[in-house]
Amino acid sequence: MNLDTKEAVALAKSWVADQLSAEGVQDIGLEEVKFEGGYWHITLGFSRPWDRNNLAVLAGGRGLARSYKVIVISDDSKKVVEMRNREAA
């Protein structure tokens, strides 16, 4: 492997923060890590301002729902090759 786990996660977080910066993403957090067939599959969760959950706001919570994305990184090139949705379990 060319990347270790910490490097792959840091790359995925940095890429999401950069690519979605105009959308005001916040609270980017690691959810899952998988290495398979030369590719890292890094699942990240984050919130965006329009993901507000009115019930959570009324209950006194932060009120932000989470979005989940799987970021796929080539271990050889160290580049993001895919971002896809991951439904919350």
Order of alpha helices (4+ residues) and beta strands (2+ residues): alpha-beta-beta-alpha-beta-beta
